[in-house]
Amino acid sequence: MQSLVIIWYHLAGHSPGVVAAHRARAPWYATKTQPSYHDMITKLRRVLIAAQYRADPQVEPTPEQIRTIRLAWADAAA
């Protein structure tokens, strides 16, 4: 399963803005040069959750849509 996640991330999940976004949110990320497996699986989870709530499956979810869904899940878990 880890291999599938890594391959998916390499082919479809990675975008140049990912590292910049992580560095902006987390100061300890400044020295990382490669995404961790945790980064990859987190991205996959976000994409899968966002895909459930999209009307058009051909459109990438916006960061705001992903954030809204994550906040809703966090509220439901609390």
C-alpha positions, 0 to 999 in steps of 0.5 A: 500500500505504501508503494501505491501511495508513493507512486500516486503522489509522484504521478498526481499528488505532488505540486510545486506549491506543496513544500512552500505551503508546508514551510509557511505553516510549519517552521520546522519544515524549512530544512526538509527537501523531500516530502515525507510519507506522512505528507503524501498520505495526508495529501491523498486523504485530502483529495479523497475526502474532497472528491466525495463533495465535488460536483465536477470530478474533473476539477481539483479542489481548492485549498479553501475547500480542502480546509473547510472539509478538514475543519468539518471532520475535526468538529465532528470528531470533537 
